[in-house]
Structure formats: structure tokens, C-alpha cells
């Protein structure tokens, strides 16, 4: 699953960052996304579900759905 598949309030662990564009992958890593980190979907925007408000560690990051699809996750139990 990807970060775009999360429902509000769900937590998951990042298992991979896979983007067709190396620039997007680099951007996500520079922002702080890294394998093993936990993320939580806080909220989806009102227009087309964008932007997504994602908690990464102790920061809240807003991102587009296409960016969220590059973040592959495993749900937390």
C-alpha cells in the first residue's frame, strides 16, 4: 500500500520510497521520509482529497496524492 491509500488516523511504517522520477524520490528523502519511519494520515483536503496532511515523526507535511503514491507502507498493528 502507499501513503495515498491510508485512511485518516491510520499509522504505518515506510518500507520503500519508489518514484518513477528520481527528482521526486530525492525530494521526499530531503524532506525526511526514510525507510523504517512511522507516518500517520491526519487529514485529506476537501478538493479531490488533496493535499494530504501526513505526520512524519513530529512534523506535519502537506503533500499531493501523486507524491504520496511514491511512499510504500506496511500498516501498524
C-alpha positions, 0 to 999 in steps of 0.5 A: 500500500502507499501513503495515498491509500491510508485512511485518516488516523491510520499509522504505518511504517515506510518500507520503500520510497519508489518514484518513477522520477528520481527528482521526486524520490530525492525530494521526499528523502530531503524532506525526511521520509526514510525507510523504517519511519512511522507516518500517520494520515491526519487529514485529506483536503476537501478538493479531490482529497488533496493535499494530504496532511501526513505526520512524519515523526513530529512534523506535519507535511502537506503533500499531493496524492501523486507524491504520496503514491511514491511512499510504500507502507506496511500498516501498524498493528 
